Amino acid sequence: MNQKDVLSLQSMPAASASYGRPPCRFINREFFIITYESDPTAIRQAVPEPLQPDGSNTVSYEWIKMPDSSGLGSYEESGIVIPCTFQGEPCNFVAQMYLDNAPAILGGREIWGFPKKWAKPHLIVEDTETLTGTLHYNHVLVATGTMPFKYNILDEQETAKAIAKTQVNLKLIPDVDGTPKIAQLVAYNLDNITVKGAWSGPARLSLIPHVNAPVADLPVQAYVGGKHFIADLTLPYGRVLYDYLQ
Ligand SMILES: CC(=O)CC(=O)O
């Protein structure tokens, strides 16, 4: 390989890239999101400046089933998103993410800086009426969410707008000597969104303390509600919102 060959490689390992080149198209991506009030001090601790928590003291706990994801495969994901502002503009900070697919972990971390770790999330309709999300980390149950199946129909255009909201990750890549090489807030917006169904309803969430999957560090204090929706959408490349090294 010459220098040009090296610089045109898609990702490591050179012999076989770990993930396809973005944009990634997701077909029938199914979301289950429980929004709840949490401890403002814990929220402030989880959100990196200059992002600001949006003042609602809310957190969204999510399960996402992705059966058909170009360049990545078929997988499930679970995690925590915190509504924030950046210079007064609303955005969601992606605080924790757990999933069961190597291409999506590697590509997600290397390109967009998603805070991804390997774990076992699962979203199903449990015998026979309850939308149920679980997250196991190293075989230990750390999260369970429940909501009645397709309870109240939600507006699909409003749902598409919510999906398109700016999302922000804290991308941290160390240099070979351990010092920070990349320390950025990276933003992206999902686009080409077609909502195929959207529902709301009451929801409940149980979070269990685990040192390697600290979802319970943002404890549930009160419930706002649950949302369930299915959409086709595209994840494009991101953009640097803030560079901690400049
Ligand atoms: C590639 C990605 O990072 C997308 C996702 O898993 O949400």
The ligand as an ORCA input file, in Angstrom:
! r2SCAN-3c Opt
* xyz 0 1
  C     -23.758      4.212     13.717
  C     -24.446      4.697     14.903
  O     -23.761      5.096     15.798
  C     -25.906      4.736     14.936
  C     -26.523      4.175     16.178
  O     -26.156      3.067     16.585
  O     -27.390      4.821     16.768
*
